[in-house]
Amino acid sequence: MLKNRGPIQLALLRLLRVRKKGIDSVTLACRVFGTNTPTVSQLESTRRALRGLRRDGLVDVNRQRPVYLMR
C-alpha cells in the first residue's frame, strides 16, 4: 500500500487515517506544509498527490462537497 509513495502522499495518508471526517485539499496542504497560506506550488503538489492516491483507490472524493476521505 505504501510502496513507491512520495513524502507528500505519505503525509496525506497519515493525516487522512486519523481524521474521520472529510477534509478539503487546501486544508490538507496547510497541514502537510505547516503553513496557514500554502503557495500555488504547494497546493498543486498536494492535488497531484491526491490524484495519485485516488487513482490507486486509497482515498475517496465526495463530489457534492469536494473533500477527501480514506477508503
CHARMM-style PDB file with segment names, atoms N, HN, CA, C and O in Angstrom:
ATOM      1  N   MET     1       0.819  -1.190   0.000  1.00  0.00      PROA
ATOM      2  CA  MET     1       0.000   0.000   0.000  1.00  0.00      PROA
ATOM      3  C   MET     1       0.865   1.256   0.000  1.00  0.00      PROA
ATOM      4  O   MET     1       0.567   2.202  -0.729  1.00  0.00      PROA
ATOM      5  N   LEU     2       1.914   1.286   0.791  1.00  0.00      PROA
ATOM      6  HN  LEU     2       2.156   0.518   1.383  1.00  0.00      PROA
ATOM      7  CA  LEU     2       2.742   2.477   0.871  1.00  0.00      PROA
ATOM      8  C   LEU     2       3.955   2.401  -0.043  1.00  0.00      PROA
ATOM      9  O   LEU     2       4.790   3.306  -0.055  1.00  0.00      PROA
ATOM     10  N   LYS     3       4.047   1.336  -0.796  1.00  0.00      PROA
ATOM     11  HN  LYS     3       3.369   0.601  -0.786  1.00  0.00      PROA
ATOM     12  CA  LYS     3       5.189   1.147  -1.672  1.00  0.00      PROA
ATOM     13  C   LYS     3       5.205   2.211  -2.763  1.00  0.00      PROA
ATOM     14  O   LYS     3       4.169   2.521  -3.351  1.00  0.00      PROA
ATOM     15  N   ASN     4       6.373   2.762  -3.028  1.00  0.00      PROA
ATOM     16  HN  ASN     4       7.215   2.510  -2.550  1.00  0.00      PROA
ATOM     17  CA  ASN     4       6.561   3.763  -4.068  1.00  0.00      PROA
ATOM     18  C   ASN     4       5.737   5.028  -3.861  1.00  0.00      PROA
ATOM     19  O   ASN     4       5.284   5.632  -4.833  1.00  0.00      PROA
ATOM     20  N   ARG     5       5.541   5.425  -2.649  1.00  0.00      PROA
ATOM     21  HN  ARG     5       5.908   4.934  -1.860  1.00  0.00      PROA
ATOM     22  CA  ARG     5       4.821   6.659  -2.331  1.00  0.00      PROA
ATOM     23  C   ARG     5       5.833   7.757  -2.037  1.00  0.00      PROA
ATOM     24  O   ARG     5       6.872   7.516  -1.422  1.00  0.00      PROA
ATOM     25  N   GLY     6       5.512   8.967  -2.486  1.00  0.00      PROA
ATOM     26  HN  GLY     6       4.668   9.162  -2.985  1.00  0.00      PROA
ATOM     27  CA  GLY     6       6.352  10.122  -2.199  1.00  0.00      PROA
ATOM     28  C   GLY     6       6.065  10.665  -0.810  1.00  0.00      PROA
ATOM     29  O   GLY     6       5.109  10.240  -0.161  1.00  0.00      PROA
ATOM     30  N   PRO     7       6.884  11.598  -0.350  1.00  0.00      PROA
ATOM     31  CA  PRO     7       6.706  12.138   1.001  1.00  0.00      PROA
ATOM     32  C   PRO     7       5.381  12.864   1.198  1.00  0.00      PROA
ATOM     33  O   PRO     7       4.805  12.817   2.285  1.00  0.00      PROA
ATOM     34  N   ILE     8       4.896  13.530   0.166  1.00  0.00      PROA
ATOM     35  HN  ILE     8       5.364  13.568  -0.717  1.00  0.00      PROA
ATOM     36  CA  ILE     8       3.617  14.237   0.300  1.00  0.00      PROA
ATOM     37  C   ILE     8       2.474  13.240   0.375  1.00  0.00      PROA
ATOM     38  O   ILE     8       1.556  13.418   1.177  1.00  0.00      PROA
ATOM     39  N   GLN     9       2.508  12.197  -0.438  1.00  0.00      PROA
ATOM     40  HN  GLN     9       3.253  12.052  -1.088  1.00  0.00      PROA
ATOM     41  CA  GLN     9       1.462  11.171  -0.376  1.00  0.00      PROA
ATOM     42  C   GLN     9       1.458  10.489   0.989  1.00  0.00      PROA
ATOM     43  O   GLN     9       0.392  10.235   1.550  1.00  0.00      PROA
ATOM     44  N   LEU    10       2.632  10.192   1.523  1.00  0.00      PROA
ATOM     45  HN  LEU    10       3.498  10.399   1.067  1.00  0.00      PROA
ATOM     46  CA  LEU    10       2.702   9.556   2.844  1.00  0.00      PROA
ATOM     47  C   LEU    10       2.136  10.470   3.923  1.00  0.00      PROA
ATOM     48  O   LEU    10       1.412  10.016   4.809  1.00  0.00      PROA
ATOM     49  N   ALA    11       2.466  11.759   3.847  1.00  0.00      PROA
ATOM     50  HN  ALA    11       3.054  12.128   3.127  1.00  0.00      PROA
ATOM     51  CA  ALA    11       1.931  12.713   4.824  1.00  0.00      PROA
ATOM     52  C   ALA    11       0.413  12.816   4.709  1.00  0.00      PROA
ATOM     53  O   ALA    11      -0.282  12.889   5.722  1.00  0.00      PROA
ATOM     54  N   LEU    12      -0.104  12.824   3.481  1.00  0.00      PROA
ATOM     55  HN  LEU    12       0.461  12.765   2.658  1.00  0.00      PROA
ATOM     56  CA  LEU    12      -1.556  12.881   3.281  1.00  0.00      PROA
ATOM     57  C   LEU    12      -2.240  11.644   3.845  1.00  0.00      PROA
ATOM     58  O   LEU    12      -3.279  11.746   4.497  1.00  0.00      PROA
ATOM     59  N   LEU    13      -1.659  10.482   3.596  1.00  0.00      PROA
ATOM     60  HN  LEU    13      -0.815  10.399   3.067  1.00  0.00      PROA
ATOM     61  CA  LEU    13      -2.244   9.248   4.127  1.00  0.00      PROA
ATOM     62  C   LEU    13      -2.263   9.256   5.649  1.00  0.00      PROA
ATOM     63  O   LEU    13      -3.244   8.825   6.254  1.00  0.00      PROA
ATOM     64  N   ARG    14      -1.194   9.738   6.276  1.00  0.00      PROA
ATOM     65  HN  ARG    14      -0.397  10.088   5.784  1.00  0.00      PROA
ATOM     66  CA  ARG    14      -1.164   9.817   7.744  1.00  0.00      PROA
ATOM     67  C   ARG    14      -2.260  10.744   8.255  1.00  0.00      PROA
ATOM     68  O   ARG    14      -2.956  10.416   9.217  1.00  0.00      PROA
ATOM     69  N   LEU    15      -2.415  11.895   7.619  1.00  0.00      PROA
ATOM     70  HN  LEU    15      -1.850  12.161   6.838  1.00  0.00      PROA
ATOM     71  CA  LEU    15      -3.452  12.844   8.042  1.00  0.00      PROA
ATOM     72  C   LEU    15      -4.849  12.270   7.856  1.00  0.00      PROA
ATOM     73  O   LEU    15      -5.700  12.399   8.736  1.00  0.00      PROA
ATOM     74  N   LEU    16      -5.084  11.644   6.725  1.00  0.00      PROA
ATOM     75  HN  LEU    16      -4.393  11.539   6.009  1.00  0.00      PROA
ATOM     76  CA  LEU    16      -6.414  11.117   6.438  1.00  0.00      PROA
ATOM     77  C   LEU    16      -6.758   9.907   7.302  1.00  0.00      PROA
ATOM     78  O   LEU    16      -7.932   9.655   7.572  1.00  0.00      PROA
ATOM     79  N   ARG    17      -5.756   9.163   7.734  1.00  0.00      PROA
ATOM     80  HN  ARG    17      -4.802   9.367   7.514  1.00  0.00      PROA
ATOM     81  CA  ARG    17      -6.012   7.999   8.585  1.00  0.00      PROA
ATOM     82  C   ARG    17      -6.570   8.393   9.941  1.00  0.00      PROA
ATOM     83  O   ARG    17      -7.463   7.721  10.459  1.00  0.00      PROA
ATOM     84  N   VAL    18      -6.059   9.476  10.529  1.00  0.00      PROA
ATOM     85  HN  VAL    18      -5.334  10.022  10.108  1.00  0.00      PROA
ATOM     86  CA  VAL    18      -6.501   9.863  11.871  1.00  0.00      PROA
ATOM     87  C   VAL    18      -7.763  10.709  11.841  1.00  0.00      PROA
ATOM     88  O   VAL    18      -8.420  10.873  12.869  1.00  0.00      PROA
ATOM     89  N   ARG    19      -8.106  11.238  10.696  1.00  0.00      PROA
ATOM     90  HN  ARG    19      -7.573  11.104   9.861  1.00  0.00      PROA
ATOM     91  CA  ARG    19      -9.287  12.094  10.578  1.00  0.00      PROA
ATOM     92  C   ARG    19     -10.471  11.260  10.091  1.00  0.00      PROA
ATOM     93  O   ARG    19     -10.385  10.582   9.067  1.00  0.00      PROA
ATOM     94  N   LYS    20     -11.548  11.317  10.818  1.00  0.00      PROA
ATOM     95  HN  LYS    20     -11.617  11.867  11.650  1.00  0.00      PROA
ATOM     96  CA  LYS    20     -12.728  10.526  10.470  1.00  0.00      PROA
ATOM     97  C   LYS    20     -13.659  11.244   9.496  1.00  0.00      PROA
ATOM     98  O   LYS    20     -14.435  10.597   8.793  1.00  0.00      PROA
ATOM     99  N   LYS    21     -13.588  12.561   9.449  1.00  0.00      PROA
ATOM    100  HN  LYS    21     -12.957  13.086  10.021  1.00  0.00      PROA
ATOM    101  CA  LYS    21     -14.419  13.342   8.537  1.00  0.00      PROA
ATOM    102  C   LYS    21     -13.604  13.713   7.316  1.00  0.00      PROA
ATOM    103  O   LYS    21     -12.378  13.596   7.321  1.00  0.00      PROA
ATOM    104  N   GLY    22     -14.272  14.155   6.280  1.00  0.00      PROA
ATOM    105  HN  GLY    22     -15.268  14.250   6.275  1.00  0.00      PROA
ATOM    106  CA  GLY    22     -13.588  14.605   5.075  1.00  0.00      PROA
ATOM    107  C   GLY    22     -12.822  15.894   5.314  1.00  0.00      PROA
ATOM    108  O   GLY    22     -13.076  16.616   6.278  1.00  0.00      PROA
ATOM    109  N   ILE    23     -11.886  16.169   4.424  1.00  0.00      PROA
ATOM    110  HN  ILE    23     -11.681  15.583   3.641  1.00  0.00      PROA
ATOM    111  CA  ILE    23     -11.068  17.377   4.535  1.00  0.00      PROA
ATOM    112  C   ILE    23     -10.759  17.860   3.124  1.00  0.00      PROA
ATOM    113  O   ILE    23     -10.523  17.048   2.229  1.00  0.00      PROA
ATOM    114  N   ASP    24     -10.759  19.167   2.918  1.00  0.00      PROA
ATOM    115  HN  ASP    24     -10.951  19.827   3.644  1.00  0.00      PROA
ATOM    116  CA  ASP    24     -10.525  19.700   1.570  1.00  0.00      PROA
ATOM    117  C   ASP    24      -9.023  19.795   1.282  1.00  0.00      PROA
ATOM    118  O   ASP    24      -8.199  19.707   2.191  1.00  0.00      PROA
ATOM    119  N   SER    25      -8.688  19.974   0.019  1.00  0.00      PROA
ATOM    120  HN  SER    25      -9.357  20.046  -0.720  1.00  0.00      PROA
ATOM    121  CA  SER    25      -7.286  19.955  -0.403  1.00  0.00      PROA
ATOM    122  C   SER    25      -6.490  21.139   0.133  1.00  0.00      PROA
ATOM    123  O   SER    25      -5.294  20.999   0.387  1.00  0.00      PROA
ATOM    124  N   VAL    26      -7.117  22.297   0.312  1.00  0.00      PROA
ATOM    125  HN  VAL    26      -8.088  22.411   0.105  1.00  0.00      PROA
ATOM    126  CA  VAL    26      -6.401  23.461   0.841  1.00  0.00      PROA
ATOM    127  C   VAL    26      -6.008  23.218   2.299  1.00  0.00      PROA
ATOM    128  O   VAL    26      -4.878  23.505   2.695  1.00  0.00      PROA
ATOM    129  N   THR    27      -6.932  22.694   3.089  1.00  0.00      PROA
ATOM    130  HN  THR    27      -7.850  22.461   2.767  1.00  0.00      PROA
ATOM    131  CA  THR    27      -6.629  22.391   4.481  1.00  0.00      PROA
ATOM    132  C   THR    27      -5.560  21.309   4.575  1.00  0.00      PROA
ATOM    133  O   THR    27      -4.677  21.382   5.429  1.00  0.00      PROA
ATOM    134  N   LEU    28      -5.631  20.315   3.711  1.00  0.00      PROA
ATOM    135  HN  LEU    28      -6.348  20.256   3.017  1.00  0.00      PROA
ATOM    136  CA  LEU    28      -4.591  19.284   3.687  1.00  0.00      PROA
ATOM    137  C   LEU    28      -3.228  19.895   3.376  1.00  0.00      PROA
ATOM    138  O   LEU    28      -2.236  19.548   4.018  1.00  0.00      PROA
ATOM    139  N   ALA    29      -3.168  20.798   2.401  1.00  0.00      PROA
ATOM    140  HN  ALA    29      -3.973  21.079   1.880  1.00  0.00      PROA
ATOM    141  CA  ALA    29      -1.905  21.449   2.056  1.00  0.00      PROA
ATOM    142  C   ALA    29      -1.370  22.256   3.236  1.00  0.00      PROA
ATOM    143  O   ALA    29      -0.170  22.234   3.509  1.00  0.00      PROA
ATOM    144  N   CYS    30      -2.242  22.960   3.927  1.00  0.00      PROA
ATOM    145  HN  CYS    30      -3.217  22.978   3.706  1.00  0.00      PROA
ATOM    146  CA  CYS    30      -1.824  23.733   5.104  1.00  0.00      PROA
ATOM    147  C   CYS    30      -1.189  22.824   6.149  1.00  0.00      PROA
ATOM    148  O   CYS    30      -0.164  23.169   6.736  1.00  0.00      PROA
ATOM    149  N   ARG    31      -1.788  21.683   6.376  1.00  0.00      PROA
ATOM    150  HN  ARG    31      -2.620  21.403   5.899  1.00  0.00      PROA
ATOM    151  CA  ARG    31      -1.277  20.771   7.407  1.00  0.00      PROA
ATOM    152  C   ARG    31      -0.004  20.061   6.971  1.00  0.00      PROA
ATOM    153  O   ARG    31       0.915  19.892   7.773  1.00  0.00      PROA
ATOM    154  N   VAL    32       0.062  19.650   5.728  1.00  0.00      PROA
ATOM    155  HN  VAL    32      -0.684  19.788   5.076  1.00  0.00      PROA
ATOM    156  CA  VAL    32       1.248  18.940   5.235  1.00  0.00      PROA
ATOM    157  C   VAL    32       2.465  19.864   5.248  1.00  0.00      PROA
ATOM    158  O   VAL    32       3.557  19.459   5.644  1.00  0.00      PROA
ATOM    159  N   PHE    33       2.268  21.103   4.812  1.00  0.00      PROA
ATOM    160  HN  PHE    33       1.380  21.433   4.490  1.00  0.00      PROA
ATOM    161  CA  PHE    33       3.393  22.025   4.692  1.00  0.00      PROA
ATOM    162  C   PHE    33       3.564  22.935   5.908  1.00  0.00      PROA
ATOM    163  O   PHE    33       4.500  23.735   5.949  1.00  0.00      PROA
ATOM    164  N   GLY    34       2.677  22.826   6.894  1.00  0.00      PROA
ATOM    165  HN  GLY    34       1.917  22.177   6.860  1.00  0.00      PROA
ATOM    166  CA  GLY    34       2.818  23.586   8.127  1.00  0.00      PROA
ATOM    167  C   GLY    34       2.708  25.089   7.940  1.00  0.00      PROA
ATOM    168  O   GLY    34       3.508  25.847   8.489  1.00  0.00      PROA
ATOM    169  N   THR    35       1.732  25.516   7.174  1.00  0.00      PROA
ATOM    170  HN  THR    35       1.083  24.900   6.728  1.00  0.00      PROA
ATOM    171  CA  THR    35       1.542  26.941   6.912  1.00  0.00      PROA
ATOM    172  C   THR    35       0.055  27.266   6.905  1.00  0.00      PROA
ATOM    173  O   THR    35      -0.786  26.387   6.711  1.00  0.00      PROA
ATOM    174  N   ASN    36      -0.255  28.532   7.118  1.00  0.00      PROA
ATOM    175  HN  ASN    36       0.428  29.245   7.276  1.00  0.00      PROA
ATOM    176  CA  ASN    36      -1.660  28.963   7.048  1.00  0.00      PROA
ATOM    177  C   ASN    36      -2.067  29.341   5.634  1.00  0.00      PROA
ATOM    178  O   ASN    36      -3.251  29.321   5.297  1.00  0.00      PROA
ATOM    179  N   THR    37      -1.091  29.684   4.809  1.00  0.00      PROA
ATOM    180  HN  THR    37      -0.129  29.700   5.082  1.00  0.00      PROA
ATOM    181  CA  THR    37      -1.377  30.072   3.421  1.00  0.00      PROA
ATOM    182  C   THR    37      -0.414  29.340   2.488  1.00  0.00      PROA
ATOM    183  O   THR    37       0.683  29.830   2.218  1.00  0.00      PROA
ATOM    184  N   PRO    38      -0.818  28.174   1.997  1.00  0.00      PROA
ATOM    185  CA  PRO    38       0.065  27.427   1.099  1.00  0.00      PROA
ATOM    186  C   PRO    38       0.260  28.161  -0.230  1.00  0.00      PROA
ATOM    187  O   PRO    38      -0.628  28.869  -0.707  1.00  0.00      PROA
ATOM    188  N   THR    39       1.429  27.974  -0.802  1.00  0.00      PROA
ATOM    189  HN  THR    39       2.150  27.400  -0.414  1.00  0.00      PROA
ATOM    190  CA  THR    39       1.728  28.582  -2.091  1.00  0.00      PROA
ATOM    191  C   THR    39       1.018  27.805  -3.198  1.00  0.00      PROA
ATOM    192  O   THR    39       0.485  26.719  -2.970  1.00  0.00      PROA
ATOM    193  N   VAL    40       1.020  28.371  -4.375  1.00  0.00      PROA
ATOM    194  HN  VAL    40       1.453  29.253  -4.560  1.00  0.00      PROA
ATOM    195  CA  VAL    40       0.413  27.707  -5.525  1.00  0.00      PROA
ATOM    196  C   VAL    40       1.115  26.366  -5.774  1.00  0.00      PROA
ATOM    197  O   VAL    40       0.457  25.372  -6.080  1.00  0.00      PROA
ATOM    198  N   SER    41       2.433  26.335  -5.647  1.00  0.00      PROA
ATOM    199  HN  SER    41       2.968  27.143  -5.398  1.00  0.00      PROA
ATOM    200  CA  SER    41       3.192  25.096  -5.842  1.00  0.00      PROA
ATOM    201  C   SER    41       2.827  24.042  -4.808  1.00  0.00      PROA
ATOM    202  O   SER    41       2.695  22.863  -5.138  1.00  0.00      PROA
ATOM    203  N   GLN    42       2.665  24.462  -3.564  1.00  0.00      PROA
ATOM    204  HN  GLN    42       2.773  25.420  -3.296  1.00  0.00      PROA
ATOM    205  CA  GLN    42       2.283  23.521  -2.513  1.00  0.00      PROA
ATOM    206  C   GLN    42       0.888  22.971  -2.753  1.00  0.00      PROA
ATOM    207  O   GLN    42       0.648  21.782  -2.541  1.00  0.00      PROA
ATOM    208  N   LEU    43      -0.027  23.808  -3.186  1.00  0.00      PROA
ATOM    209  HN  LEU    43       0.168  24.774  -3.358  1.00  0.00      PROA
ATOM    210  CA  LEU    43      -1.381  23.341  -3.499  1.00  0.00      PROA
ATOM    211  C   LEU    43      -1.363  22.353  -4.662  1.00  0.00      PROA
ATOM    212  O   LEU    43      -2.044  21.328  -4.621  1.00  0.00      PROA
ATOM    213  N   GLU    44      -0.589  22.660  -5.690  1.00  0.00      PROA
ATOM    214  HN  GLU    44      -0.036  23.493  -5.722  1.00  0.00      PROA
ATOM    215  CA  GLU    44      -0.513  21.762  -6.840  1.00  0.00      PROA
ATOM    216  C   GLU    44       0.120  20.433  -6.447  1.00  0.00      PROA
ATOM    217  O   GLU    44      -0.334  19.383  -6.900  1.00  0.00      PROA
ATOM    218  N   SER    45       1.149  20.456  -5.622  1.00  0.00      PROA
ATOM    219  HN  SER    45       1.517  21.309  -5.254  1.00  0.00      PROA
ATOM    220  CA  SER    45       1.778  19.212  -5.156  1.00  0.00      PROA
ATOM    221  C   SER    45       0.793  18.367  -4.361  1.00  0.00      PROA
ATOM    222  O   SER    45       0.752  17.145  -4.497  1.00  0.00      PROA
ATOM    223  N   THR    46       0.006  19.031  -3.533  1.00  0.00      PROA
ATOM    224  HN  THR    46       0.039  20.025  -3.422  1.00  0.00      PROA
ATOM    225  CA  THR    46      -0.997  18.320  -2.737  1.00  0.00      PROA
ATOM    226  C   THR    46      -2.046  17.704  -3.646  1.00  0.00      PROA
ATOM    227  O   THR    46      -2.408  16.541  -3.467  1.00  0.00      PROA
ATOM    228  N   ARG    47      -2.532  18.447  -4.600  1.00  0.00      PROA
ATOM    229  HN  ARG    47      -2.238  19.391  -4.746  1.00  0.00      PROA
ATOM    230  CA  ARG    47      -3.565  17.932  -5.511  1.00  0.00      PROA
ATOM    231  C   ARG    47      -3.030  16.803  -6.384  1.00  0.00      PROA
ATOM    232  O   ARG    47      -3.739  15.834  -6.658  1.00  0.00      PROA
ATOM    233  N   ARG    48      -1.785  16.929  -6.816  1.00  0.00      PROA
ATOM    234  HN  ARG    48      -1.209  17.715  -6.594  1.00  0.00      PROA
ATOM    235  CA  ARG    48      -1.175  15.868  -7.631  1.00  0.00      PROA
ATOM    236  C   ARG    48      -1.046  14.584  -6.810  1.00  0.00      PROA
ATOM    237  O   ARG    48      -1.321  13.491  -7.303  1.00  0.00      PROA
ATOM    238  N   ALA    49      -0.628  14.729  -5.565  1.00  0.00      PROA
ATOM    239  HN  ALA    49      -0.405  15.618  -5.164  1.00  0.00      PROA
ATOM    240  CA  ALA    49      -0.500  13.564  -4.690  1.00  0.00      PROA
ATOM    241  C   ALA    49      -1.871  12.930  -4.436  1.00  0.00      PROA
ATOM    242  O   ALA    49      -2.001  11.706  -4.428  1.00  0.00      PROA
ATOM    243  N   LEU    50      -2.884  13.764  -4.231  1.00  0.00      PROA
ATOM    244  HN  LEU    50      -2.779  14.758  -4.238  1.00  0.00      PROA
ATOM    245  CA  LEU    50      -4.239  13.245  -4.010  1.00  0.00      PROA
ATOM    246  C   LEU    50      -4.773  12.520  -5.247  1.00  0.00      PROA
ATOM    247  O   LEU    50      -5.439  11.492  -5.122  1.00  0.00      PROA
ATOM    248  N   ARG    51      -4.484  13.046  -6.435  1.00  0.00      PROA
ATOM    249  HN  ARG    51      -3.943  13.881  -6.537  1.00  0.00      PROA
ATOM    250  CA  ARG    51      -4.921  12.367  -7.659  1.00  0.00      PROA
ATOM    251  C   ARG    51      -4.312  10.971  -7.749  1.00  0.00      PROA
ATOM    252  O   ARG    51      -4.990  10.017  -8.128  1.00  0.00      PROA
ATOM    253  N   GLY    52      -3.041  10.856  -7.401  1.00  0.00      PROA
ATOM    254  HN  GLY    52      -2.490  11.631  -7.093  1.00  0.00      PROA
ATOM    255  CA  GLY    52      -2.391   9.547  -7.421  1.00  0.00      PROA
ATOM    256  C   GLY    52      -3.000   8.597  -6.414  1.00  0.00      PROA
ATOM    257  O   GLY    52      -3.213   7.422  -6.714  1.00  0.00      PROA
ATOM    258  N   LEU    53      -3.282   9.097  -5.217  1.00  0.00      PROA
ATOM    259  HN  LEU    53      -3.109  10.051  -4.974  1.00  0.00      PROA
ATOM    260  CA  LEU    53      -3.900   8.252  -4.187  1.00  0.00      PROA
ATOM    261  C   LEU    53      -5.314   7.841  -4.592  1.00  0.00      PROA
ATOM    262  O   LEU    53      -5.741   6.711  -4.353  1.00  0.00      PROA
ATOM    263  N   ARG    54      -6.028   8.775  -5.207  1.00  0.00      PROA
ATOM    264  HN  ARG    54      -5.681   9.692  -5.402  1.00  0.00      PROA
ATOM    265  CA  ARG    54      -7.393   8.453  -5.670  1.00  0.00      PROA
ATOM    266  C   ARG    54      -7.353   7.427  -6.789  1.00  0.00      PROA
ATOM    267  O   ARG    54      -8.156   6.495  -6.808  1.00  0.00      PROA
ATOM    268  N   ARG    55      -6.430   7.592  -7.715  1.00  0.00      PROA
ATOM    269  HN  ARG    55      -5.777   8.350  -7.699  1.00  0.00      PROA
ATOM    270  CA  ARG    55      -6.284   6.649  -8.834  1.00  0.00      PROA
ATOM    271  C   ARG    55      -5.981   5.243  -8.312  1.00  0.00      PROA
ATOM    272  O   ARG    55      -6.452   4.258  -8.880  1.00  0.00      PROA
ATOM    273  N   ASP    56      -5.200   5.145  -7.238  1.00  0.00      PROA
ATOM    274  HN  ASP    56      -4.818   5.945  -6.776  1.00  0.00      PROA
ATOM    275  CA  ASP    56      -4.848   3.851  -6.654  1.00  0.00      PROA
ATOM    276  C   ASP    56      -5.921   3.318  -5.708  1.00  0.00      PROA
ATOM    277  O   ASP    56      -5.767   2.238  -5.138  1.00  0.00      PROA
ATOM    278  N   GLY    57      -7.013   4.076  -5.540  1.00  0.00      PROA
ATOM    279  HN  GLY    57      -7.139   4.954  -6.003  1.00  0.00      PROA
ATOM    280  CA  GLY    57      -8.119   3.613  -4.708  1.00  0.00      PROA
ATOM    281  C   GLY    57      -7.889   3.758  -3.218  1.00  0.00      PROA
ATOM    282  O   GLY    57      -8.560   3.091  -2.430  1.00  0.00      PROA
ATOM    283  N   LEU    58      -6.963   4.608  -2.807  1.00  0.00      PROA
ATOM    284  HN  LEU    58      -6.418   5.149  -3.447  1.00  0.00      PROA
ATOM    285  CA  LEU    58      -6.663   4.764  -1.381  1.00  0.00      PROA
ATOM    286  C   LEU    58      -7.458   5.877  -0.719  1.00  0.00      PROA
ATOM    287  O   LEU    58      -7.626   5.875   0.501  1.00  0.00      PROA
ATOM    288  N   VAL    59      -7.946   6.824  -1.501  1.00  0.00      PROA
ATOM    289  HN  VAL    59      -7.810   6.826  -2.492  1.00  0.00      PROA
ATOM    290  CA  VAL    59      -8.803   7.880  -0.964  1.00  0.00      PROA
ATOM    291  C   VAL    59     -10.035   7.993  -1.841  1.00  0.00      PROA
ATOM    292  O   VAL    59     -10.051   7.545  -2.987  1.00  0.00      PROA
ATOM    293  N   ASP    60     -11.057   8.599  -1.279  1.00  0.00      PROA
ATOM    294  HN  ASP    60     -11.044   8.963  -0.347  1.00  0.00      PROA
ATOM    295  CA  ASP    60     -12.313   8.782  -1.985  1.00  0.00      PROA
ATOM    296  C   ASP    60     -12.652  10.267  -1.966  1.00  0.00      PROA
ATOM    297  O   ASP    60     -12.239  10.989  -1.059  1.00  0.00      PROA
ATOM    298  N   VAL    61     -13.394  10.718  -2.952  1.00  0.00      PROA
ATOM    299  HN  VAL    61     -13.730  10.131  -3.688  1.00  0.00      PROA
ATOM    300  CA  VAL    61     -13.761  12.125  -3.051  1.00  0.00      PROA
ATOM    301  C   VAL    61     -15.273  12.246  -2.956  1.00  0.00      PROA
ATOM    302  O   VAL    61     -16.010  11.537  -3.641  1.00  0.00      PROA
ATOM    303  N   ASN    62     -15.724  13.152  -2.102  1.00  0.00      PROA
ATOM    304  HN  ASN    62     -15.126  13.729  -1.545  1.00  0.00      PROA
ATOM    305  CA  ASN    62     -17.136  13.486  -2.034  1.00  0.00      PROA
ATOM    306  C   ASN    62     -17.364  14.572  -3.075  1.00  0.00      PROA
ATOM    307  O   ASN    62     -16.882  15.692  -2.906  1.00  0.00      PROA
ATOM    308  N   ARG    63     -18.076  14.271  -4.131  1.00  0.00      PROA
ATOM    309  HN  ARG    63     -18.467  13.361  -4.268  1.00  0.00      PROA
ATOM    310  CA  ARG    63     -18.245  15.197  -5.256  1.00  0.00      PROA
ATOM    311  C   ARG    63     -19.137  16.388  -4.926  1.00  0.00      PROA
ATOM    312  O   ARG    63     -18.939  17.465  -5.488  1.00  0.00      PROA
ATOM    313  N   GLN    64     -20.108  16.233  -4.037  1.00  0.00      PROA
ATOM    314  HN  GLN    64     -20.269  15.358  -3.581  1.00  0.00      PROA
ATOM    315  CA  GLN    64     -21.015  17.340  -3.732  1.00  0.00      PROA
ATOM    316  C   GLN    64     -20.310  18.410  -2.907  1.00  0.00      PROA
ATOM    317  O   GLN    64     -20.574  19.602  -3.071  1.00  0.00      PROA
ATOM    318  N   ARG    65     -19.435  17.993  -2.042  1.00  0.00      PROA
ATOM    319  HN  ARG    65     -19.221  17.026  -1.909  1.00  0.00      PROA
ATOM    320  CA  ARG    65     -18.598  18.913  -1.267  1.00  0.00      PROA
ATOM    321  C   ARG    65     -17.192  18.379  -1.413  1.00  0.00      PROA
ATOM    322  O   ARG    65     -16.876  17.349  -0.817  1.00  0.00      PROA
ATOM    323  N   PRO    66     -16.334  19.029  -2.176  1.00  0.00      PROA
ATOM    324  CA  PRO    66     -15.038  18.438  -2.527  1.00  0.00      PROA
ATOM    325  C   PRO    66     -14.118  18.208  -1.341  1.00  0.00      PROA
ATOM    326  O   PRO    66     -13.267  19.038  -1.022  1.00  0.00      PROA
ATOM    327  N   VAL    67     -14.304  17.068  -0.696  1.00  0.00      PROA
ATOM    328  HN  VAL    67     -14.995  16.393  -0.954  1.00  0.00      PROA
ATOM    329  CA  VAL    67     -13.452  16.663   0.416  1.00  0.00      PROA
ATOM    330  C   VAL    67     -12.930  15.268   0.162  1.00  0.00      PROA
ATOM    331  O   VAL    67     -13.530  14.496  -0.585  1.00  0.00      PROA
ATOM    332  N   TYR    68     -11.811  14.949   0.785  1.00  0.00      PROA
ATOM    333  HN  TYR    68     -11.324  15.577   1.392  1.00  0.00      PROA
ATOM    334  CA  TYR    68     -11.155  13.660   0.604  1.00  0.00      PROA
ATOM    335  C   TYR    68     -11.301  12.833   1.865  1.00  0.00      PROA
ATOM    336  O   TYR    68     -11.224  13.352   2.979  1.00  0.00      PROA
ATOM    337  N   LEU    69     -11.514  11.534   1.675  1.00  0.00      PROA
ATOM    338  HN  LEU    69     -11.577  11.112   0.770  1.00  0.00      PROA
ATOM    339  CA  LEU    69     -11.694  10.592   2.775  1.00  0.00      PROA
ATOM    340  C   LEU    69     -10.849   9.355   2.509  1.00  0.00      PROA
ATOM    341  O   LEU    69     -10.615   8.995   1.356  1.00  0.00      PROA
ATOM    342  N   MET    70     -10.394   8.707   3.568  1.00  0.00      PROA
ATOM    343  HN  MET    70     -10.585   8.999   4.505  1.00  0.00      PROA
ATOM    344  CA  MET    70      -9.735   7.409   3.416  1.00  0.00      PROA
ATOM    345  C   MET    70     -10.790   6.402   3.038  1.00  0.00      PROA
ATOM    346  O   MET    70     -11.919   6.476   3.521  1.00  0.00      PROA
ATOM    347  N   ARG    71     -10.449   5.472   2.193  1.00  0.00      PROA
ATOM    348  HN  ARG    71      -9.532   5.412   1.800  1.00  0.00      PROA
ATOM    349  CA  ARG    71     -11.375   4.389   1.833  1.00  0.00      PROA
ATOM    350  C   ARG    71     -11.364   3.347   2.892  1.00  0.00      PROA
ATOM    351  OT1 ARG    71     -12.074   2.348   2.782  1.00  0.00      PROA
TER     352      ARG     71
END
